Amino acid sequence: MNEVEKLKFLRELFDEAVEVTKYSRKETLEAYEYERGNQLPEDVKTILENRGQPARWENLYKKIGNKISGMKAMSKQEITAFPRRMDDRDRADIISKVLRSFQDSTEWWTHKDRADKDLRLAGLSIIEAKLSILSEKDIMGRPIKEIEYNQLPATECFIDLYANAPDLSDARYFHHSKLYYKPLLKLKFGDKPANLTSNKYNMTRVTRTWYRDESNKIRCAIWADNVLLEDKPTPFTNLNRFPIAIRKLNFSTKKEYYGMFRDVRPFQDSINNTMLRIINMLGSSKLIVESDAVDDIDIFTSEYTQDNSVTEVRAGATGKIKDISQNAPIAQLMNIVQDARAQAEQVIGLNSELLGSAINRLSGYAIENRQNAGLVGLQNYMDVSGALDVDIAEISIKIMEEHFSAEQILMISDKDNKKIPLAINEYERNKNGTIKEKDGKPVQKSLIATGRYDLVLQRVPFNRGASGERQKNWTEIIKTLQVTHPQYIPPLLPVMLRDVDSPEAEATQKIIEEIQKQEALNAKKQQQDPAEQKFMLELEKMRAQIAELMTQAQLNTAKATKAAEGNIQG
């Protein structure tokens, strides 16, 4: 296809995506508006403004979202590659550590949090893997590379809803459309962006499209309006999919995706309308006034509704004025609000025990059951979020297998959050430091090489209980082992101290580590080579002999001196 035909083809793909996702995108935009507090319709805002009543809303979207984010933060996810063949065990271990090094950063968790927020509100979570070539090179001149992860906002992306795979790996296209600063586009693409339309801030809309051509080959095009800025084949030939992890939370037969707040919105609107009505009732009054009780009903009404009201009425008219109490209707409306709040959290799957905020007295067994019930309610969200991590790990492995060949050092965190170095694609060297070669190529170990890997997402329990509860549990375990198997206690101490997670436990663990280092050093001294021990004994023996000879020499010298003095006197 020439450039004009290619642009027409891309435009048709984009128009299809816009059409099939318009309802999902509309719901996504509304969910984000509700989440940021824009929940009242314009006609309601007008009524409130005319009434002089301030706008009010109760943001269940933000409240529930914060609770889920906090719970998600308590569950750290780690990708581990398990081999299907024993020959791939070492390589799988290396790949697991490399993945951990790339995802053990603030940037990764920031993008992951954004992706989880999109999953909650839009029902669509997207993370892209990019290969970054650094300016550094190894000793053989090979460039150092790393993988970067970027979360793509669901409001800027258009997906192929006709794809059948759960991870959309069989998608025909993927569009990411956003505003770019026009001068920067000129720096990258030359004069091609010169005729692009832009707004008053010199921002122009550009679309990046991953697609499959007529021969099912993957390509990437960057285009805008009627200009094709770039079109090239994918740099990841080993990856038979786009380098983008995509997951949908909920979907229906109508080719749509949606977030977890679709069924919460009716309760949100009910709470807002009811609370506005309650506030209006609290600020107003209902009276039954007989016609001859006051001189002017309008003056009476305006004066009676004041906070500090002194209202004049006709003599004997107090029995002709009746104030209608609204306490009962207000109480009924508050019950409706409380019920709506409870139902909204039940729809999501939250409960107080799961969030650790329950104040009612229940047995530990009852609390555990209700915690499990709350976790089951959110299990779909947790599973989809975890599946996205697995998808991005699979993509990263394929990219590393194809593009990582240089020797480089990565930093990973161990169980104690200490940074330790990890060497990959390390060159094997002779004793003199030169690199070994085979068939004219350098010999390397710790390779990121092709193998069959079965990825398993391991989750730390979402809540290990309060620190006091964990200490009590460990106390009972130690007491039991002290009687039955006391030899097991020392190896368990580091595990216990890490789990208790307190400053005192951390200080105790450091002291134990120092003692263990000293004991190992002493043991090493005691286990010296027998020849060395014999040499040391001989050396000590010789030192003793030298000291003895020196002492004898000093005595002989003293005797000779005394004898000489006696001869002189005689």
C-alpha positions in Angstrom: 0.0 0.0 0.0 1.1 3.5 -0.8 0.9 6.3 1.8 -2.6 7.4 0.8 -4.0 3.9 1.0 -2.2 3.3 4.3 -3.8 6.4 5.8 -7.2 5.3 4.6 -6.7 1.9 6.1 -5.6 3.3 9.4 -8.5 5.8 9.5 -11.0 2.9 8.9 -9.5 1.0 11.7 -9.7 4.0 14.0 -13.3 4.8 13.0 -14.3 1.2 13.8 -12.7 1.4 17.2 -14.4 4.7 18.0 -17.8 3.3 17.0 -17.6 0.0 18.9 -16.2 1.5 22.1 -18.3 4.7 22.2 -20.6 3.5 24.9 -17.8 2.1 27.0 -15.9 5.3 26.7 -18.9 7.4 27.6 -19.4 5.4 30.8 -15.7 5.7 31.5 -15.7 9.5 31.2 -18.8 9.7 33.5 -17.2 7.4 36.1 -14.1 9.7 36.2 -16.4 12.7 36.5 -18.2 11.1 39.4 -14.8 10.1 41.0 -13.6 13.7 40.9 -16.9 15.0 42.4 -18.9 16.2 39.4 -22.0 14.2 40.2 -25.0 16.6 40.2 -26.9 17.3 37.0 -27.0 20.9 35.7 -30.7 21.3 36.4 -30.2 20.3 40.0 -27.3 22.8 40.3 -29.6 25.5 39.0 -32.3 24.7 41.5 -29.8 24.8 44.4 -28.4 28.1 43.2 -31.8 29.7 43.0 -32.7 28.3 46.4 -29.4 29.5 47.9 -28.5 26.0 49.0 -24.9 24.9 48.6 -24.2 21.9 46.4 -23.4 18.7 48.3 -22.5 15.2 47.3 -21.1 12.1 49.0 -18.4 10.6 46.9 -18.7 6.8 47.2 -16.4 6.4 44.2 -13.5 8.1 46.0 -14.3 6.5 49.3 -14.5 2.9 47.9 -11.6 3.5 45.6 -9.3 4.6 48.5 -10.3 1.5 50.5 -9.5 -0.8 47.6 -6.2 0.9 46.9 -5.2 0.5 50.5 -6.1 -3.1 50.5 -4.3 -3.7 47.2 -1.1 -2.0 48.6 -1.0 -4.6 51.4 -0.7 -7.4 48.8 2.7 -7.2 47.0 2.8 -9.2 43.8 5.9 -10.9 42.5 6.4 -12.7 39.2 8.3 -16.0 39.3 9.2 -18.1 36.3 9.0 -21.8 36.9 10.6 -24.1 34.2 8.9 -27.1 32.6 12.3 -28.6 31.9 14.9 -29.1 34.5 17.5 -27.8 32.1 15.8 -24.3 32.2 15.8 -24.1 36.0 18.8 -21.7 36.2 17.6 -19.6 33.3 14.2 -19.3 34.9 15.7 -18.2 38.1 17.7 -15.5 36.3 14.6 -14.3 34.4 12.6 -14.1 37.7 15.3 -11.9 39.2 15.6 -9.7 36.1 11.8 -9.1 36.1 12.0 -8.2 39.8 14.8 -5.7 39.1 12.7 -4.0 36.5 9.5 -3.9 38.6 11.2 -3.1 41.9 11.0 0.7 41.4 8.9 3.6 42.3 8.1 4.3 38.6 6.7 0.8 38.1 4.4 0.9 41.2 3.2 4.4 40.1 2.2 3.1 36.7 0.7 0.0 38.3 -1.4 2.1 40.7 -2.7 4.1 37.7 -3.5 0.9 35.8 -5.4 -0.4 38.8 -7.4 2.8 39.0 -8.3 2.6 35.3 -9.4 -1.0 36.0 -11.7 0.1 38.7 -13.3 3.0 37.0 -13.1 2.2 33.3 -12.9 -1.6 33.4 -9.8 -1.4 31.1 -6.2 -1.6 32.3 -3.3 -1.1 29.8 0.5 -1.1 30.4 3.0 -0.9 27.5 6.6 -2.3 27.5 9.2 -0.2 25.8 12.8 -1.1 25.0 15.2 1.6 26.0 18.8 1.6 24.6 21.2 3.4 27.0 24.3 5.3 26.0 26.5 2.9 28.0 28.2 -0.1 26.4 29.8 -3.3 27.8 33.5 -4.3 27.3 32.6 -5.8 23.9 30.9 -2.6 22.7 27.4 -4.0 23.0 24.8 -1.4 24.1 23.2 -1.7 27.5 19.4 -2.0 27.3 16.5 -1.9 29.8 12.7 -2.2 29.6 10.5 0.7 30.6 6.8 0.3 31.5 4.2 3.0 30.8 0.6 3.0 31.8 -1.7 4.2 29.0 -4.9 6.0 30.1 -8.0 4.1 29.1 -9.6 7.5 28.0 -6.8 7.8 25.3 -6.9 4.2 24.0 -9.1 2.4 21.5 -9.1 -1.4 21.5 -10.3 -4.1 19.2 -13.4 -5.4 20.9 -13.7 -8.2 18.3 -10.6 -9.9 19.7 -11.4 -13.2 21.3 -8.4 -13.9 23.6 -8.8 -12.7 27.2 -5.5 -10.8 27.0 -6.4 -9.4 23.5 -3.2 -11.0 22.1 -5.1 -11.7 18.9 -6.2 -8.1 18.4 -6.1 -6.6 14.9 -5.2 -3.1 16.1 -4.6 -0.9 19.1 -4.8 2.9 18.9 -3.3 5.4 21.4 -4.4 9.0 20.6 -3.2 12.0 22.6 -2.0 15.6 22.2 1.7 16.2 21.5 3.7 19.5 21.5 4.1 20.4 17.8 7.7 21.7 17.9 8.8 18.4 19.4 7.1 16.5 16.6 9.1 18.6 14.1 12.3 17.8 15.9 11.6 14.1 15.5 9.8 13.9 12.1 11.2 16.9 10.2 8.8 19.0 8.1 6.0 16.3 8.0 4.1 17.8 11.0 4.3 21.4 9.6 0.8 21.4 8.2 -0.9 19.7 11.2 -3.6 21.6 12.9 -3.0 22.6 16.5 -4.8 24.4 19.3 -3.8 27.8 20.9 -1.2 26.0 23.0 0.5 24.5 19.9 -0.7 21.0 20.8 -1.7 18.7 18.0 -3.5 15.3 18.2 -1.4 12.3 17.0 -2.4 8.7 16.9 0.0 5.7 17.3 -1.4 2.5 15.9 -0.2 -1.0 16.3 -1.8 -3.2 13.6 -1.5 -6.4 11.6 -1.1 -5.9 7.8 -2.4 -8.1 5.0 0.1 -10.8 5.7 -0.6 -10.7 9.5 2.7 -9.0 10.2 2.8 -6.6 13.1 3.6 -3.0 12.3 3.5 0.4 14.2 2.3 3.6 12.5 2.3 7.2 13.8 -0.2 9.4 12.0 -2.4 12.5 12.3 -5.0 14.2 10.1 -3.8 13.3 6.6 -0.1 12.8 7.3 1.7 9.5 7.9 4.6 10.4 10.1 6.1 7.0 10.5 5.3 3.3 9.6 7.7 0.5 10.4 7.6 -3.2 11.3 7.7 -4.2 15.0 11.2 -4.4 16.5 10.1 -7.4 18.5 10.1 -10.3 16.0 9.9 -13.0 18.7 6.7 -11.4 20.1 3.5 -12.5 18.2 1.4 -9.8 19.7 1.6 -6.1 20.4 4.0 -5.1 23.3 1.0 -4.0 25.3 -0.7 -5.8 28.1 -4.5 -5.2 28.1 -7.1 -6.6 30.4 -10.8 -6.0 30.8 -12.5 -6.2 34.2 -16.1 -6.6 33.1 -17.6 -7.1 29.6 -21.0 -8.0 28.1 -22.4 -9.5 25.0 -22.9 -6.0 23.6 -19.1 -5.7 22.9 -18.5 -3.3 25.8 -16.3 -3.1 28.8 -17.1 -1.4 32.1 -15.7 -0.8 35.6 -16.9 -1.9 39.0 -19.0 1.2 39.7 -21.8 0.6 37.2 -24.0 -0.9 39.9 -22.9 1.6 42.5 -24.0 4.7 40.5 -27.8 4.3 41.3 -26.9 4.2 45.1 -24.7 7.2 44.6 -27.5 9.2 42.9 -30.0 8.1 45.6 -27.7 9.3 48.4 -27.0 12.6 46.8 -30.7 13.3 46.1 -31.8 12.2 49.5 -29.1 14.2 51.4 -30.0 17.3 49.4 -33.7 16.8 50.3 -32.8 16.3 54.0 -30.7 19.5 54.1 -33.6 21.4 52.5 -36.0 20.0 55.0 -33.7 21.0 57.9 -33.6 24.5 56.6 -37.3 25.0 56.1 -40.4 24.7 58.2 -44.1 23.6 57.7 -46.9 25.6 59.4 -50.7 25.4 59.4 -52.0 29.0 60.1 -55.6 30.0 60.4 -56.5 33.0 58.3 -57.3 35.3 61.2 -54.2 34.4 63.3 -51.9 37.0 61.6 -52.3 40.3 59.9 -50.1 39.6 56.9 -49.1 36.0 56.1 -46.1 37.0 53.9 -44.6 39.2 56.7 -45.3 36.4 59.2 -43.6 33.8 57.0 -40.4 35.9 56.4 -40.1 36.8 60.1 -40.9 33.3 61.4 -38.2 31.6 59.3 -35.4 33.7 60.7 -32.9 32.1 63.1 -33.5 34.7 65.8 -37.2 35.2 65.3 -39.6 37.5 67.3 -42.9 37.4 65.4 -46.0 39.3 66.3 -49.4 37.6 66.0 -52.9 38.5 67.0 -54.0 38.0 70.6 -55.1 34.4 71.3 -53.7 33.2 67.9 -51.1 30.8 69.3 -53.6 28.0 69.2 -54.4 28.8 65.6 -50.7 28.2 64.5 -49.4 24.6 64.3 -45.8 23.6 63.5 -45.6 20.4 61.5 -42.6 18.4 62.7 -40.4 16.8 60.0 -38.2 14.7 62.3 -39.9 11.4 61.4 -39.6 11.9 57.6 -35.9 13.0 58.1 -35.2 9.9 60.1 -36.7 7.7 57.4 -34.6 9.5 54.7 -31.4 8.9 56.8 -32.3 5.2 56.9 -32.5 5.2 53.1 -29.0 6.9 53.0 -27.5 4.3 55.4 -29.0 1.4 53.5 -27.7 2.8 50.1 -24.2 3.1 51.6 -24.3 -0.5 52.9 -25.6 -1.8 49.6 -23.0 0.0 47.5 -20.2 -1.6 49.5 -21.9 -5.0 49.2 -22.2 -4.6 45.5 -18.4 -4.0 45.3 -17.6 -6.8 47.8 -16.2 -4.7 50.7 -16.9 -5.2 54.3 -15.4 -3.7 57.5 -13.6 -6.9 58.5 -11.7 -7.0 55.2 -10.6 -3.4 55.6 -9.7 -3.9 59.3 -12.1 -1.2 60.4 -14.8 -3.3 62.2 -15.6 -2.2 65.8 -18.2 -4.8 66.7 -17.1 -7.6 69.1 -16.9 -10.9 67.2 -15.0 -14.1 67.7 -11.8 -14.5 65.6 -13.5 -17.3 63.6 -16.4 -15.0 62.7 -14.1 -12.2 61.7 -12.0 -14.5 59.6 -15.1 -15.8 57.7 -16.2 -12.2 57.0 -12.7 -11.3 55.8 -12.8 -14.2 53.4 -16.2 -13.2 52.2 -15.0 -9.7 51.5 -12.0 -11.0 49.6 -14.2 -13.3 47.5 -16.2 -10.2 46.5 -13.1 -8.5 45.1 -11.5 -11.7 43.7 -12.3 -10.8 40.1 -10.6 -7.5 40.4 -7.6 -9.0 42.1 -7.4 -11.8 39.5 -7.6 -9.4 36.5 -5.0 -7.1 38.1 -2.7 -10.0 38.6 -3.3 -11.3 35.1 -2.1 -8.0 33.7 1.2 -8.5 35.6 1.6 -11.9 34.1 0.9 -10.5 30.6 3.5 -7.8 30.9 6.0 -10.3 32.3 5.5 -12.6 29.3 6.0 -9.7 26.9 9.2 -8.6 28.8 10.7 -12.1 28.6 10.3 -12.2 24.8 11.8 -8.7 24.5 14.8 -9.7 26.7 15.4 -13.0 24.8 15.7 -11.1 21.6 17.5 -7.8 22.5 19.5 -8.4 25.7 23.0 -9.6 24.8 25.3 -7.1 26.6 26.9 -7.9 30.0 25.3 -5.7 32.6 24.7 -5.5 36.3 21.2 -5.2 37.7 20.2 -4.4 41.3 17.5 -6.5 43.0 16.0 -6.5 46.5 16.3 -9.5 48.8 13.8 -10.5 51.5 15.3 -7.9 53.8 15.0 -5.2 51.2 18.7 -5.1 50.8 20.1 -4.3 47.3 22.2 -7.0 45.8 23.9 -7.0 42.4 22.9 -9.5 39.6 25.0 -10.0 36.6 23.4 -11.2 33.3 25.0 -12.2 30.1 28.3 -12.3 32.0 31.4 -13.0 29.9 33.5 -16.0 31.0 37.2 -15.0 31.6 40.5 -16.8 31.8 42.8 -16.6 34.8 44.6 -13.7 33.1 41.3 -11.8 32.7 40.8 -12.2 28.9 37.4 -13.2 27.6 37.0 -16.8 26.5 35.9 -17.4 22.9 34.2 -20.3 21.1 33.8 -20.3 17.3 34.9 -16.7 17.3 32.2 -15.6 19.7 32.6 -14.6 23.4 31.4 -17.3 25.8 28.7 -16.0 28.2 26.9 -17.3 31.2 23.7 -16.2 33.1 22.0 -15.8 29.7 18.5 -14.5 29.0 17.9 -17.3 26.5 14.8 -18.9 25.0 13.1 -21.6 27.1 9.7 -22.8 27.9 8.5 -20.9 31.0 5.4 -21.3 33.0 4.7 -18.0 34.8 3.0 -18.1 38.2 1.9 -15.0 40.1 2.7 -15.3 43.7 0.7 -13.1 46.2 1.7 -12.2 49.7 -1.4 -12.6 52.0 -3.5 -9.4 51.8 -3.4 -9.0 55.6 -1.2 -10.8 58.1 -3.2 -9.4 61.1 -2.2 -6.9 63.6 1.4 -6.8 65.0 0.1 -7.9 68.4 -1.7 -10.9 67.0 1.4 -12.0 65.1 3.5 -11.7 68.2 1.1 -13.8 70.2 1.0 -16.5 67.4 4.8 -16.6 67.3 5.0 -16.8 71.1 2.8 -19.9 71.1 4.9 -21.5 68.3 8.2 -20.8 70.2 6.7 -22.3 73.4 5.7 -25.5 71.6 9.1 -25.9 69.9 11.0 -25.2 73.1 9.5 -28.4 74.5 9.4 -30.6 71.4 12.2 -29.5 69.0 14.3 -26.7 70.6 16.9 -27.1 67.8 14.4 -25.6 65.3 14.1 -22.3 67.2 17.4 -20.5 66.0 16.6 -21.0 62.3 13.1 -19.6 62.9 14.2 -16.5 64.7 15.0 -14.4 61.5 11.6 -15.4 60.0 9.8 -14.4 63.2 11.6 -11.1 63.5 10.8 -10.2 59.8 7.1 -11.1 60.3 6.7 -9.1 63.5 7.9 -6.0 61.6 8.8 -3.6 64.5 11.8 -1.4 65.2 12.7 -3.5 68.2 12.6 -6.7 66.1 14.7 -5.1 63.4 17.3 -4.1 66.0 17.3 -7.6 67.5 17.8 -9.1 64.1 20.8 -6.9 63.4 22.4 -7.9 66.7 21.8 -11.6 65.9 23.4 -11.1 62.5 26.5 -9.4 64.0 26.9 -12.2 66.6 26.5 -14.8 63.8 29.3 -13.1 61.8 31.6 -13.1 64.8 30.9 -16.7 65.5 31.6 -17.6 61.9 34.9 -15.7 62.0 36.0 -17.4 65.2 35.0 -20.8 63.7 37.1 -20.0 60.6 40.1 -19.2 62.8 39.7 -22.5 64.6 39.4 -24.5 61.4 42.7 -23.3 59.9 44.8 -25.6 57.7 46.8 -28.2 59.7 50.0 -27.2 58.1 49.4 -23.6 59.0 48.6 -24.6 62.6 51.9 -26.6 62.7 53.8 -23.6 61.3 52.3 -21.3 64.0 53.3 -23.8 66.7 56.8 -24.0 65.4 56.9 -20.2 65.2 55.8 -19.9 68.8 58.4 -22.5 69.9 61.2 -20.6 68.1 60.1 -17.3 69.7 60.2 -19.0 73.1 63.8 -20.3 72.3 64.9 -16.9 71.2 63.6 -15.3 74.4 65.3 -18.0 76.5 68.7 -17.4 74.7 68.4 -13.6 75.1 67.7 -14.1 78.8 70.7 -16.4 79.2 72.9 -13.9 77.3 71.8 -11.1 79.6 72.7 -13.2 82.7 76.1 -14.1 81.3 76.8 -10.4 80.5 75.8 -9.4 84.1 78.2 -12.1 85.6 81.1 -11.1 83.4 80.6 -7.4 84.4 80.5 -8.3 88.1 83.7 -10.4 87.8 85.5 -7.6 86.0 84.7 -5.1 88.7 86.0 -7.5 91.4 89.4 -7.9 89.6 89.8 -4.1 89.4 89.2 -3.7 93.1 91.7 -6.4 94.0 
